[in-house]
Protein backbone atom coordinates (compact mmCIF):
# COMPACT_ATOMS: atom_id res chain seq x y z
CA UNK A 1 0.00 0.00 0.00
CA UNK A 2 2.77 2.39 0.94
CA UNK A 3 4.43 1.64 -2.36
CA UNK A 4 1.22 2.37 -4.22
CA UNK A 5 0.86 5.71 -2.48
CA UNK A 6 4.45 6.56 -3.35
CA UNK A 7 3.77 5.61 -6.95
CA UNK A 8 0.65 7.76 -6.97
CA UNK A 9 2.59 10.74 -5.65
CA UNK A 10 5.30 10.23 -8.27
CA UNK A 11 2.72 10.07 -11.06
CA UNK A 12 1.06 13.24 -9.82
CA UNK A 13 4.42 15.01 -9.73
CA UNK A 14 5.12 13.91 -13.30
CA UNK A 15 1.68 15.02 -14.48
CA UNK A 16 2.16 18.36 -12.71
CA UNK A 17 5.46 19.07 -14.40
CA UNK A 18 3.99 18.20 -17.80
CA UNK A 19 1.15 20.65 -17.23
CA UNK A 20 3.42 23.43 -15.97
CA UNK A 21 5.77 22.92 -18.91
CA UNK A 22 2.91 24.00 -21.09
CA UNK A 23 2.56 27.73 -21.42
CA UNK A 24 -0.60 29.70 -21.50
CA UNK A 25 -1.21 32.01 -24.43
CA UNK A 26 -1.88 35.11 -22.37
CA UNK A 27 -1.03 38.82 -22.56
CA UNK A 28 2.43 38.42 -20.98
CA UNK A 29 3.43 35.74 -23.42
CA UNK A 30 2.04 37.66 -26.37
CA UNK A 31 3.83 40.84 -25.36
CA UNK A 32 7.10 38.91 -25.66
CA UNK A 33 6.02 37.72 -29.10
CA UNK A 34 5.25 41.32 -30.01
CA UNK A 35 8.65 42.54 -28.76
CA UNK A 36 10.52 39.92 -30.78
CA UNK A 37 8.43 40.64 -33.83
CA UNK A 38 9.19 44.38 -33.62
CA UNK A 39 12.85 43.68 -33.01
CA UNK A 40 12.84 41.45 -36.11
CA UNK A 41 11.35 44.20 -38.28
CA UNK A 42 13.93 46.69 -36.98
CA UNK A 43 16.85 44.35 -37.51
CA UNK A 44 15.72 43.63 -41.07
CA UNK A 45 15.37 47.38 -41.74
CA UNK A 46 18.92 48.10 -40.57
CA UNK A 47 20.21 44.90 -42.24
CA UNK A 48 21.56 43.46 -38.99
CA UNK A 49 21.85 39.74 -39.80
CA UNK A 50 23.00 38.76 -36.34
CA UNK A 51 20.08 40.54 -34.75
CA UNK A 52 17.65 38.88 -37.16
CA UNK A 53 19.11 35.50 -36.32
CA UNK A 54 18.49 36.05 -32.59
CA UNK A 55 14.93 37.23 -33.24
CA UNK A 56 14.04 34.33 -35.51
CA UNK A 57 15.36 31.87 -32.92
CA UNK A 58 13.16 33.41 -30.23
CA UNK A 59 10.12 33.63 -32.47
CA UNK A 60 10.58 30.08 -33.66
CA UNK A 61 10.61 28.82 -30.07
CA UNK A 62 7.56 30.90 -29.17
CA UNK A 63 5.60 29.77 -32.19
CA UNK A 64 6.44 26.16 -31.38
CA UNK A 65 4.82 26.82 -27.98
CA UNK A 66 1.80 28.49 -29.57
CA UNK A 67 1.37 25.51 -31.87
CA UNK A 68 1.72 23.06 -28.96
CA UNK A 69 -0.80 25.06 -26.94
CA UNK A 70 -3.46 24.91 -29.65
CA UNK A 71 -2.68 21.28 -30.49
CA UNK A 72 -3.31 20.36 -26.82
CA UNK A 73 -6.40 22.55 -26.62
CA UNK A 74 -7.96 20.90 -29.65
CA UNK A 75 -10.67 22.20 -31.96
CA UNK A 76 -8.44 25.06 -33.15
CA UNK A 77 -7.44 24.10 -36.69
CA UNK A 78 -7.13 27.73 -37.83
CA UNK A 79 -4.73 28.57 -35.01
CA UNK A 80 -2.67 25.48 -35.84
CA UNK A 81 -2.52 26.36 -39.53
CA UNK A 82 -1.55 29.96 -38.79
CA UNK A 83 1.14 28.88 -36.31
CA UNK A 84 2.61 26.41 -38.82
CA UNK A 85 2.59 29.00 -41.58
CA UNK A 86 4.25 31.52 -39.25
CA UNK A 87 7.01 29.07 -38.37
CA UNK A 88 7.66 28.50 -42.07
CA UNK A 89 7.85 32.25 -42.64
CA UNK A 90 10.26 32.64 -39.71
CA UNK A 91 12.45 29.88 -41.17
CA UNK A 92 12.42 31.48 -44.61
CA UNK A 93 13.24 34.90 -43.16
CA UNK A 94 16.27 33.35 -41.48
CA UNK A 95 17.39 31.77 -44.76
CA UNK A 96 16.89 34.96 -46.78
CA UNK A 97 18.91 37.00 -44.35
CA UNK A 98 21.65 34.37 -44.28
CA UNK A 99 21.96 34.91 -48.04
CA UNK A 100 21.78 38.71 -47.56
CA UNK A 101 18.38 39.03 -49.19
CA UNK A 102 16.88 41.60 -46.84
CA UNK A 103 14.19 42.68 -49.31
CA UNK A 104 12.52 39.32 -49.42
CA UNK A 105 12.95 39.00 -45.63
CA UNK A 106 11.10 42.30 -45.33
CA UNK A 107 8.18 41.07 -47.47
CA UNK A 108 7.93 37.88 -45.39
CA UNK A 109 8.07 39.85 -42.15
CA UNK A 110 4.94 41.71 -43.34
CA UNK A 111 3.29 38.38 -44.10
CA UNK A 112 4.19 37.26 -40.58
CA UNK A 113 2.54 40.35 -39.07
CA UNK A 114 -0.57 39.64 -41.13
CA UNK A 115 -0.59 36.09 -39.72
CA UNK A 116 -0.60 37.57 -36.17
CA UNK A 117 -3.67 39.60 -37.07
CA UNK A 118 -5.51 36.69 -38.63
CA UNK A 119 -5.10 34.61 -35.46
CA UNK A 120 -6.27 37.54 -33.36
CA UNK A 121 -9.37 37.85 -35.53
CA UNK A 122 -10.25 34.25 -34.73
CA UNK A 123 -9.12 33.84 -31.13
CA UNK A 124 -8.50 37.07 -29.32
CA UNK A 125 -11.45 37.85 -27.10
CA UNK A 126 -11.10 41.62 -26.94
C1 LIG B 1 -2.34 31.21 -33.20
C2 LIG B 1 -2.84 32.40 -32.58
C3 LIG B 1 -2.02 33.64 -32.39
C4 LIG B 1 -0.97 34.07 -33.16
C5 LIG B 1 -0.37 33.42 -34.38
C6 LIG B 1 -0.55 35.32 -32.59
N1 LIG B 1 -1.32 35.65 -31.51
FE1 LIG B 1 -1.14 37.36 -30.38
N2 LIG B 1 -2.74 36.77 -29.28
C7 LIG B 1 -3.43 35.57 -29.41
C8 LIG B 1 -4.45 35.48 -28.37
C9 LIG B 1 -5.40 34.31 -28.16
C10 LIG B 1 -4.36 36.67 -27.62
C11 LIG B 1 -5.20 37.07 -26.41
C12 LIG B 1 -4.50 36.58 -25.17
C13 LIG B 1 -5.28 36.92 -23.93
O1 LIG B 1 -5.80 38.04 -23.86
O2 LIG B 1 -5.33 36.08 -23.05
C14 LIG B 1 -3.28 37.47 -28.23
C15 LIG B 1 -2.88 38.72 -27.78
C16 LIG B 1 -1.86 39.48 -28.32
C17 LIG B 1 -1.48 40.81 -27.87
C18 LIG B 1 -2.18 41.61 -26.80
C19 LIG B 1 -1.46 41.55 -25.49
C20 LIG B 1 -2.04 42.60 -24.59
O3 LIG B 1 -1.26 43.37 -24.04
O4 LIG B 1 -3.27 42.67 -24.46
C21 LIG B 1 -0.41 41.19 -28.63
C22 LIG B 1 0.34 42.53 -28.55
C23 LIG B 1 -0.13 40.12 -29.56
N3 LIG B 1 -1.03 39.10 -29.35
C24 LIG B 1 0.89 40.15 -30.50
C25 LIG B 1 1.11 39.15 -31.46
C26 LIG B 1 2.10 39.23 -32.51
C27 LIG B 1 3.04 40.39 -32.75
C28 LIG B 1 1.98 38.07 -33.22
C29 LIG B 1 2.76 37.62 -34.45
C30 LIG B 1 4.18 37.72 -34.50
C31 LIG B 1 0.92 37.28 -32.62
N4 LIG B 1 0.42 37.96 -31.55
C32 LIG B 1 0.51 36.06 -33.10
C33 LIG B 1 -3.22 34.60 -30.36
C34 LIG B 1 -2.24 34.64 -31.36
Backbone and ligand atoms as CSV (ligand in chain L), in Angstrom:
chain,resi,resn,atom,element,x,y,z
A,1,UNK,N,N,0.833,-1.219,0.000
A,1,UNK,CA,C,0.000,0.000,0.000
A,1,UNK,C,C,0.859,1.257,0.000
A,2,UNK,N,N,1.850,1.238,0.886
A,2,UNK,CA,C,2.772,2.385,0.940
A,2,UNK,C,C,3.409,2.649,-0.424
A,3,UNK,N,N,3.783,1.515,-1.047
A,3,UNK,CA,C,4.428,1.636,-2.363
A,3,UNK,C,C,3.468,2.266,-3.376
A,4,UNK,N,N,2.209,1.831,-3.281
A,4,UNK,CA,C,1.218,2.366,-4.216
A,4,UNK,C,C,1.033,3.873,-4.028
A,5,UNK,N,N,1.009,4.281,-2.758
A,5,UNK,CA,C,0.861,5.710,-2.482
A,5,UNK,C,C,2.052,6.468,-3.071
A,6,UNK,N,N,3.250,5.915,-2.834
A,6,UNK,CA,C,4.452,6.559,-3.352
A,6,UNK,C,C,4.375,6.676,-4.875
A,7,UNK,N,N,3.893,5.603,-5.500
A,7,UNK,CA,C,3.774,5.605,-6.953
A,7,UNK,C,C,2.788,6.687,-7.394
A,8,UNK,N,N,1.668,6.758,-6.657
A,8,UNK,CA,C,0.653,7.764,-6.972
A,8,UNK,C,C,1.237,9.168,-6.887
A,9,UNK,N,N,2.005,9.413,-5.848
A,9,UNK,CA,C,2.593,10.735,-5.655
A,9,UNK,C,C,3.557,11.046,-6.802
A,10,UNK,N,N,4.355,10.029,-7.167
A,10,UNK,CA,C,5.295,10.234,-8.274
A,10,UNK,C,C,4.549,10.576,-9.565
A,11,UNK,N,N,3.482,9.826,-9.821
A,11,UNK,CA,C,2.723,10.068,-11.056
A,11,UNK,C,C,2.137,11.480,-11.058
A,12,UNK,N,N,1.630,11.887,-9.907
A,12,UNK,CA,C,1.065,13.237,-9.817
A,12,UNK,C,C,2.135,14.281,-10.096
A,13,UNK,N,N,3.325,14.054,-9.533
A,13,UNK,CA,C,4.420,15.008,-9.731
A,13,UNK,C,C,4.768,15.080,-11.212
A,14,UNK,N,N,4.796,13.931,-11.863
A,14,UNK,CA,C,5.125,13.908,-13.296
A,14,UNK,C,C,4.045,14.651,-14.080
A,15,UNK,N,N,2.775,14.352,-13.764
A,15,UNK,CA,C,1.679,15.020,-14.477
A,15,UNK,C,C,1.764,16.527,-14.261
A,16,UNK,N,N,2.071,16.934,-13.028
A,16,UNK,CA,C,2.162,18.357,-12.712
A,16,UNK,C,C,3.231,19.044,-13.527
A,17,UNK,N,N,4.383,18.407,-13.675
A,17,UNK,CA,C,5.460,19.066,-14.404
A,17,UNK,C,C,5.138,19.132,-15.897
A,18,UNK,N,N,4.385,18.150,-16.392
A,18,UNK,CA,C,3.992,18.202,-17.802
A,18,UNK,C,C,3.055,19.387,-18.023
A,19,UNK,N,N,2.105,19.544,-17.098
A,19,UNK,CA,C,1.154,20.647,-17.235
A,19,UNK,C,C,1.869,21.991,-17.127
A,20,UNK,N,N,2.788,22.121,-16.142
A,20,UNK,CA,C,3.421,23.426,-15.968
A,20,UNK,C,C,4.410,23.720,-17.087
A,21,UNK,N,N,4.868,22.687,-17.787
A,21,UNK,CA,C,5.772,22.915,-18.911
A,21,UNK,C,C,5.013,23.571,-20.062
A,22,UNK,N,N,3.684,23.427,-20.019
A,22,UNK,CA,C,2.906,24.002,-21.094
A,22,UNK,C,C,2.527,25.433,-20.794
A,23,UNK,N,N,2.831,26.333,-21.697
A,23,UNK,CA,C,2.561,27.732,-21.423
A,23,UNK,C,C,1.121,28.079,-21.743
A,24,UNK,N,N,0.712,29.184,-21.216
A,24,UNK,CA,C,-0.602,29.698,-21.495
A,24,UNK,C,C,-0.423,30.828,-22.502
A,25,UNK,N,N,-1.303,30.903,-23.474
A,25,UNK,CA,C,-1.206,32.005,-24.425
A,25,UNK,C,C,-1.943,33.191,-23.815
A,26,UNK,N,N,-1.237,33.963,-23.013
A,26,UNK,CA,C,-1.875,35.109,-22.372
A,26,UNK,C,C,-1.173,36.404,-22.791
A,27,UNK,N,N,-1.576,37.511,-22.186
A,27,UNK,CA,C,-1.033,38.818,-22.556
A,27,UNK,C,C,0.476,38.897,-22.380
A,28,UNK,N,N,0.982,38.355,-21.244
A,28,UNK,CA,C,2.425,38.420,-20.984
A,28,UNK,C,C,3.207,37.719,-22.078
A,29,UNK,N,N,2.760,36.519,-22.385
A,29,UNK,CA,C,3.433,35.736,-23.415
A,29,UNK,C,C,3.396,36.486,-24.747
A,30,UNK,N,N,2.207,36.990,-25.082
A,30,UNK,CA,C,2.041,37.657,-26.375
A,30,UNK,C,C,2.838,38.954,-26.468
A,31,UNK,N,N,3.017,39.625,-25.317
A,31,UNK,CA,C,3.828,40.844,-25.365
A,31,UNK,C,C,5.273,40.505,-25.725
A,32,UNK,N,N,5.758,39.353,-25.262
A,32,UNK,CA,C,7.100,38.914,-25.660
A,32,UNK,C,C,7.154,38.619,-27.152
A,33,UNK,N,N,6.082,37.998,-27.660
A,33,UNK,CA,C,6.018,37.723,-29.102
A,33,UNK,C,C,6.068,39.050,-29.863
A,34,UNK,N,N,5.295,40.008,-29.370
A,34,UNK,CA,C,5.251,41.319,-30.013
A,34,UNK,C,C,6.635,41.995,-30.004
A,35,UNK,N,N,7.318,41.927,-28.864
A,35,UNK,CA,C,8.653,42.538,-28.761
A,35,UNK,C,C,9.611,41.922,-29.767
A,36,UNK,N,N,9.615,40.593,-29.843
A,36,UNK,CA,C,10.524,39.924,-30.780
A,36,UNK,C,C,10.160,40.245,-32.221
A,37,UNK,N,N,8.859,40.353,-32.473
A,37,UNK,CA,C,8.425,40.642,-33.832
A,37,UNK,C,C,8.850,42.056,-34.253
A,38,UNK,N,N,8.754,43.004,-33.325
A,38,UNK,CA,C,9.190,44.379,-33.618
A,38,UNK,C,C,10.689,44.430,-33.815
A,39,UNK,N,N,11.415,43.727,-32.925
A,39,UNK,CA,C,12.855,43.677,-33.012
A,39,UNK,C,C,13.283,43.097,-34.367
A,40,UNK,N,N,12.551,42.066,-34.801
A,40,UNK,CA,C,12.842,41.446,-36.105
A,40,UNK,C,C,12.699,42.472,-37.230
A,41,UNK,N,N,11.586,43.207,-37.231
A,41,UNK,CA,C,11.353,44.202,-38.283
A,41,UNK,C,C,12.468,45.250,-38.270
A,42,UNK,N,N,12.864,45.690,-37.072
A,42,UNK,CA,C,13.934,46.694,-36.979
A,42,UNK,C,C,15.252,46.145,-37.501
A,43,UNK,N,N,15.577,44.930,-37.081
A,43,UNK,CA,C,16.852,44.347,-37.509
A,43,UNK,C,C,16.899,44.121,-39.020
A,44,UNK,N,N,15.753,43.787,-39.611
A,44,UNK,CA,C,15.720,43.631,-41.074
A,44,UNK,C,C,15.942,45.000,-41.720
A,45,UNK,N,N,15.265,46.028,-41.163
A,45,UNK,CA,C,15.367,47.378,-41.737
A,45,UNK,C,C,16.804,47.896,-41.709
A,46,UNK,N,N,17.534,47.603,-40.629
A,46,UNK,CA,C,18.920,48.099,-40.567
A,46,UNK,C,C,19.924,47.044,-41.051
A,47,UNK,N,N,19.393,45.980,-41.654
A,47,UNK,CA,C,20.215,44.904,-42.236
A,47,UNK,C,C,21.222,44.336,-41.235
A,48,UNK,N,N,20.728,44.048,-40.043
A,48,UNK,CA,C,21.560,43.457,-38.995
A,48,UNK,C,C,21.281,41.938,-38.936
A,49,UNK,N,N,22.097,41.185,-39.662
A,49,UNK,CA,C,21.850,39.744,-39.804
A,49,UNK,C,C,21.929,39.010,-38.472
A,50,UNK,N,N,22.846,39.420,-37.625
A,50,UNK,CA,C,23.000,38.760,-36.343
A,50,UNK,C,C,21.764,38.985,-35.471
A,51,UNK,N,N,21.286,40.211,-35.485
A,51,UNK,CA,C,20.077,40.540,-34.745
A,51,UNK,C,C,18.895,39.729,-35.241
A,52,UNK,N,N,18.753,39.649,-36.572
A,52,UNK,CA,C,17.653,38.882,-37.165
A,52,UNK,C,C,17.736,37.430,-36.704
A,53,UNK,N,N,18.943,36.896,-36.686
A,53,UNK,CA,C,19.105,35.500,-36.322
A,53,UNK,C,C,18.637,35.247,-34.877
A,54,UNK,N,N,18.965,36.177,-33.964
A,54,UNK,CA,C,18.491,36.051,-32.589
A,54,UNK,C,C,16.968,36.122,-32.514
A,55,UNK,N,N,16.382,37.057,-33.264
A,55,UNK,CA,C,14.928,37.232,-33.240
A,55,UNK,C,C,14.210,36.008,-33.801
A,56,UNK,N,N,14.735,35.475,-34.917
A,56,UNK,CA,C,14.045,34.331,-35.514
A,56,UNK,C,C,14.135,33.116,-34.594
A,57,UNK,N,N,15.261,32.992,-33.862
A,57,UNK,CA,C,15.355,31.874,-32.917
A,57,UNK,C,C,14.307,31.988,-31.820
A,58,UNK,N,N,14.161,33.196,-31.285
A,58,UNK,CA,C,13.164,33.414,-30.227
A,58,UNK,C,C,11.759,33.176,-30.750
A,59,UNK,N,N,11.472,33.753,-31.920
A,59,UNK,CA,C,10.123,33.627,-32.474
A,59,UNK,C,C,9.788,32.179,-32.795
A,60,UNK,N,N,10.774,31.482,-33.332
A,60,UNK,CA,C,10.575,30.080,-33.665
A,60,UNK,C,C,10.184,29.280,-32.423
A,61,UNK,N,N,10.902,29.523,-31.322
A,61,UNK,CA,C,10.609,28.815,-30.072
A,61,UNK,C,C,9.218,29.196,-29.568
A,62,UNK,N,N,8.866,30.472,-29.657
A,62,UNK,CA,C,7.563,30.901,-29.166
A,62,UNK,C,C,6.431,30.341,-30.027
A,63,UNK,N,N,6.648,30.310,-31.332
A,63,UNK,CA,C,5.595,29.765,-32.191
A,63,UNK,C,C,5.458,28.254,-32.041
A,64,UNK,N,N,6.545,27.591,-31.670
A,64,UNK,CA,C,6.443,26.156,-31.376
A,64,UNK,C,C,5.535,25.978,-30.155
A,65,UNK,N,N,5.666,26.890,-29.178
A,65,UNK,CA,C,4.816,26.816,-27.985
A,65,UNK,C,C,3.367,27.151,-28.309
A,66,UNK,N,N,3.179,28.132,-29.178
A,66,UNK,CA,C,1.804,28.492,-29.567
A,66,UNK,C,C,1.147,27.290,-30.256
A,67,UNK,N,N,1.914,26.668,-31.150
A,67,UNK,CA,C,1.373,25.515,-31.868
A,67,UNK,C,C,1.038,24.384,-30.894
A,68,UNK,N,N,1.948,24.128,-29.950
A,68,UNK,CA,C,1.719,23.060,-28.960
A,68,UNK,C,C,0.494,23.376,-28.100
A,69,UNK,N,N,0.350,24.644,-27.764
A,69,UNK,CA,C,-0.799,25.062,-26.945
A,69,UNK,C,C,-2.119,24.742,-27.657
A,70,UNK,N,N,-2.201,25.125,-28.929
A,70,UNK,CA,C,-3.460,24.910,-29.647
A,70,UNK,C,C,-3.662,23.449,-30.027
A,71,UNK,N,N,-2.548,22.716,-30.208
A,71,UNK,CA,C,-2.676,21.276,-30.488
A,71,UNK,C,C,-3.277,20.584,-29.272
A,72,UNK,N,N,-2.815,20.979,-28.052
A,72,UNK,CA,C,-3.307,20.359,-26.823
A,72,UNK,C,C,-4.743,20.788,-26.540
A,73,UNK,N,N,-5.059,22.011,-26.876
A,73,UNK,CA,C,-6.398,22.547,-26.622
A,73,UNK,C,C,-7.428,21.835,-27.496
A,74,UNK,N,N,-7.055,21.564,-28.725
A,74,UNK,CA,C,-7.961,20.895,-29.652
A,74,UNK,C,C,-8.977,21.864,-30.239
A,75,UNK,N,N,-9.626,21.421,-31.319
A,75,UNK,CA,C,-10.667,22.205,-31.959
A,75,UNK,C,C,-10.197,23.623,-32.307
A,76,UNK,N,N,-8.975,23.728,-32.814
A,76,UNK,CA,C,-8.440,25.055,-33.151
A,76,UNK,C,C,-7.591,24.943,-34.414
A,77,UNK,N,N,-8.193,24.356,-35.463
A,77,UNK,CA,C,-7.444,24.104,-36.694
A,77,UNK,C,C,-6.873,25.385,-37.301
A,78,UNK,N,N,-7.633,26.476,-37.247
A,78,UNK,CA,C,-7.133,27.727,-37.830
A,78,UNK,C,C,-5.865,28.197,-37.126
A,79,UNK,N,N,-5.899,28.139,-35.790
A,79,UNK,CA,C,-4.731,28.568,-35.010
A,79,UNK,C,C,-3.530,27.696,-35.341
A,80,UNK,N,N,-3.769,26.394,-35.496
A,80,UNK,CA,C,-2.670,25.483,-35.837
A,80,UNK,C,C,-2.093,25.818,-37.207
A,81,UNK,N,N,-2.978,26.040,-38.177
A,81,UNK,CA,C,-2.522,26.356,-39.535
A,81,UNK,C,C,-1.723,27.655,-39.539
A,82,UNK,N,N,-2.240,28.658,-38.825
A,82,UNK,CA,C,-1.553,29.956,-38.791
A,82,UNK,C,C,-0.191,29.828,-38.102
A,83,UNK,N,N,-0.143,29.052,-37.009
A,83,UNK,CA,C,1.142,28.875,-36.309
A,83,UNK,C,C,2.151,28.176,-37.205
A,84,UNK,N,N,1.697,27.140,-37.915
A,84,UNK,CA,C,2.608,26.413,-38.821
A,84,UNK,C,C,3.126,27.328,-39.909
A,85,UNK,N,N,2.210,28.093,-40.504
A,85,UNK,CA,C,2.589,29.003,-41.580
A,85,UNK,C,C,3.586,30.037,-41.049
A,86,UNK,N,N,3.351,30.522,-39.836
A,86,UNK,CA,C,4.248,31.515,-39.247
A,86,UNK,C,C,5.639,30.938,-39.051
A,87,UNK,N,N,5.683,29.690,-38.577
A,87,UNK,CA,C,7.006,29.071,-38.367
A,87,UNK,C,C,7.753,28.924,-39.675
A,88,UNK,N,N,7.010,28.595,-40.756
A,88,UNK,CA,C,7.663,28.496,-42.074
A,88,UNK,C,C,8.215,29.851,-42.491
A,89,UNK,N,N,7.393,30.899,-42.280
A,89,UNK,CA,C,7.850,32.248,-42.640
A,89,UNK,C,C,9.103,32.615,-41.853
A,90,UNK,N,N,9.109,32.319,-40.560
A,90,UNK,CA,C,10.265,32.644,-39.708
A,90,UNK,C,C,11.513,31.926,-40.226
A,91,UNK,N,N,11.352,30.670,-40.581
A,91,UNK,CA,C,12.448,29.880,-41.173
A,91,UNK,C,C,12.986,30.530,-42.442
A,92,UNK,N,N,12.043,30.884,-43.319
A,92,UNK,CA,C,12.416,31.477,-44.608
A,92,UNK,C,C,13.095,32.836,-44.422
A,93,UNK,N,N,12.616,33.599,-43.439
A,93,UNK,CA,C,13.240,34.902,-43.155
A,93,UNK,C,C,14.698,34.675,-42.760
A,94,UNK,N,N,14.918,33.688,-41.903
A,94,UNK,CA,C,16.274,33.355,-41.476
A,94,UNK,C,C,17.161,33.003,-42.669
A,95,UNK,N,N,16.610,32.192,-43.585
A,95,UNK,CA,C,17.389,31.770,-44.757
A,95,UNK,C,C,17.690,32.948,-45.678
A,96,UNK,N,N,16.685,33.796,-45.905
A,96,UNK,CA,C,16.892,34.961,-46.783
A,96,UNK,C,C,17.990,35.851,-46.249
A,97,UNK,N,N,17.932,36.105,-44.950
A,97,UNK,CA,C,18.911,37.001,-44.355
A,97,UNK,C,C,20.302,36.369,-44.392
A,98,UNK,N,N,20.356,35.060,-44.205
A,98,UNK,CA,C,21.648,34.366,-44.276
A,98,UNK,C,C,22.261,34.551,-45.655
A,99,UNK,N,N,21.398,34.667,-46.703
A,99,UNK,CA,C,21.956,34.909,-48.042
A,99,UNK,C,C,21.835,36.387,-48.421
A,100,UNK,N,N,21.747,37.248,-47.408
A,100,UNK,CA,C,21.779,38.707,-47.563
A,100,UNK,C,C,20.621,39.266,-48.385
A,101,UNK,N,N,19.533,38.522,-48.465
A,101,UNK,CA,C,18.385,39.031,-49.188
A,101,UNK,C,C,17.396,39.684,-48.212
A,102,UNK,N,N,17.697,40.913,-47.841
A,102,UNK,CA,C,16.882,41.602,-46.837
A,102,UNK,C,C,15.533,42.045,-47.405
A,103,UNK,N,N,15.465,42.250,-48.734
A,103,UNK,CA,C,14.195,42.677,-49.314
A,103,UNK,C,C,13.141,41.590,-49.186
A,104,UNK,N,N,13.519,40.374,-49.509
A,104,UNK,CA,C,12.517,39.316,-49.417
A,104,UNK,C,C,12.208,39.019,-47.945
A,105,UNK,N,N,13.205,39.172,-47.063
A,105,UNK,CA,C,12.946,38.996,-45.631
A,105,UNK,C,C,11.909,40.016,-45.167
A,106,UNK,N,N,12.015,41.226,-45.703
A,106,UNK,CA,C,11.097,42.296,-45.334
A,106,UNK,C,C,9.655,41.968,-45.754
A,107,UNK,N,N,9.510,41.445,-46.978
A,107,UNK,CA,C,8.179,41.067,-47.466
A,107,UNK,C,C,7.598,39.965,-46.574
A,108,UNK,N,N,8.429,38.985,-46.226
A,108,UNK,CA,C,7.931,37.876,-45.394
A,108,UNK,C,C,7.620,38.322,-43.970
A,109,UNK,N,N,8.359,39.335,-43.488
A,109,UNK,CA,C,8.068,39.850,-42.154
A,109,UNK,C,C,6.684,40.510,-42.139
A,110,UNK,N,N,6.299,41.148,-43.263
A,110,UNK,CA,C,4.943,41.710,-43.339
A,110,UNK,C,C,3.905,40.606,-43.361
A,111,UNK,N,N,4.207,39.529,-44.086
A,111,UNK,CA,C,3.287,38.378,-44.095
A,111,UNK,C,C,3.119,37.829,-42.683
A,112,UNK,N,N,4.232,37.784,-41.952
A,112,UNK,CA,C,4.188,37.262,-40.581
A,112,UNK,C,C,3.282,38.143,-39.714
A,113,UNK,N,N,3.400,39.450,-39.859
A,113,UNK,CA,C,2.543,40.349,-39.071
A,113,UNK,C,C,1.076,40.185,-39.452
A,114,UNK,N,N,0.822,39.899,-40.724
A,114,UNK,CA,C,-0.567,39.640,-41.127
A,114,UNK,C,C,-1.081,38.356,-40.484
A,115,UNK,N,N,-0.197,37.361,-40.355
A,115,UNK,CA,C,-0.591,36.094,-39.721
A,115,UNK,C,C,-0.968,36.328,-38.252
A,116,UNK,N,N,-0.240,37.236,-37.566
A,116,UNK,CA,C,-0.598,37.574,-36.174
A,116,UNK,C,C,-2.044,38.059,-36.151
A,117,UNK,N,N,-2.346,38.990,-37.075
A,117,UNK,CA,C,-3.674,39.598,-37.066
A,117,UNK,C,C,-4.743,38.564,-37.368
A,118,UNK,N,N,-4.447,37.629,-38.292
A,118,UNK,CA,C,-5.514,36.692,-38.626
A,118,UNK,C,C,-5.817,35.780,-37.445
A,119,UNK,N,N,-4.796,35.424,-36.655
A,119,UNK,CA,C,-5.102,34.611,-35.465
A,119,UNK,C,C,-5.895,35.445,-34.459
A,120,UNK,N,N,-5.547,36.693,-34.310
A,120,UNK,CA,C,-6.270,37.539,-33.356
A,120,UNK,C,C,-7.727,37.691,-33.766
A,121,UNK,N,N,-7.973,37.756,-35.080
A,121,UNK,CA,C,-9.365,37.854,-35.534
A,121,UNK,C,C,-10.176,36.645,-35.100
A,122,UNK,N,N,-9.529,35.472,-35.121
A,122,UNK,CA,C,-10.247,34.249,-34.735
A,122,UNK,C,C,-10.344,34.083,-33.227
A,123,UNK,N,N,-9.233,34.362,-32.499
A,123,UNK,CA,C,-9.123,33.839,-31.134
A,123,UNK,C,C,-8.988,34.873,-30.035
A,124,UNK,N,N,-8.703,36.104,-30.386
A,124,UNK,CA,C,-8.501,37.070,-29.318
A,124,UNK,C,C,-9.875,37.567,-28.900
A,125,UNK,N,N,-10.101,37.545,-27.577
A,125,UNK,CA,C,-11.450,37.850,-27.101
A,125,UNK,C,C,-11.782,39.327,-27.186
A,126,UNK,N,N,-10.774,40.189,-26.922
A,126,UNK,CA,C,-11.097,41.620,-26.939
A,126,UNK,C,C,-10.208,42.348,-27.941
L,1,LIG,C1,C,-2.339,31.214,-33.201
L,1,LIG,C2,C,-2.841,32.401,-32.576
L,1,LIG,C3,C,-2.019,33.641,-32.385
L,1,LIG,C4,C,-0.968,34.073,-33.157
L,1,LIG,C5,C,-0.368,33.416,-34.383
L,1,LIG,C6,C,-0.549,35.323,-32.586
L,1,LIG,N1,N,-1.317,35.648,-31.512
L,1,LIG,FE1,FE,-1.141,37.360,-30.383
L,1,LIG,N2,N,-2.739,36.766,-29.284
L,1,LIG,C7,C,-3.431,35.566,-29.410
L,1,LIG,C8,C,-4.448,35.482,-28.375
L,1,LIG,C9,C,-5.404,34.314,-28.156
L,1,LIG,C10,C,-4.355,36.668,-27.617
L,1,LIG,C11,C,-5.195,37.067,-26.410
L,1,LIG,C12,C,-4.502,36.583,-25.167
L,1,LIG,C13,C,-5.277,36.919,-23.930
L,1,LIG,O1,O,-5.796,38.036,-23.861
L,1,LIG,O2,O,-5.328,36.075,-23.052
L,1,LIG,C14,C,-3.280,37.466,-28.229
L,1,LIG,C15,C,-2.877,38.718,-27.781
L,1,LIG,C16,C,-1.865,39.478,-28.320
L,1,LIG,C17,C,-1.475,40.806,-27.873
L,1,LIG,C18,C,-2.181,41.609,-26.801
L,1,LIG,C19,C,-1.463,41.546,-25.494
L,1,LIG,C20,C,-2.041,42.595,-24.594
L,1,LIG,O3,O,-1.258,43.369,-24.039
L,1,LIG,O4,O,-3.272,42.667,-24.463
L,1,LIG,C21,C,-0.414,41.194,-28.633
L,1,LIG,C22,C,0.344,42.527,-28.548
L,1,LIG,C23,C,-0.127,40.120,-29.561
L,1,LIG,N3,N,-1.029,39.096,-29.352
L,1,LIG,C24,C,0.892,40.147,-30.503
L,1,LIG,C25,C,1.107,39.147,-31.460
L,1,LIG,C26,C,2.099,39.228,-32.511
L,1,LIG,C27,C,3.040,40.391,-32.754
L,1,LIG,C28,C,1.981,38.067,-33.221
L,1,LIG,C29,C,2.760,37.617,-34.454
L,1,LIG,C30,C,4.178,37.723,-34.498
L,1,LIG,C31,C,0.916,37.285,-32.623
L,1,LIG,N4,N,0.418,37.965,-31.550
L,1,LIG,C32,C,0.514,36.056,-33.100
L,1,LIG,C33,C,-3.217,34.603,-30.363
L,1,LIG,C34,C,-2.240,34.638,-31.356
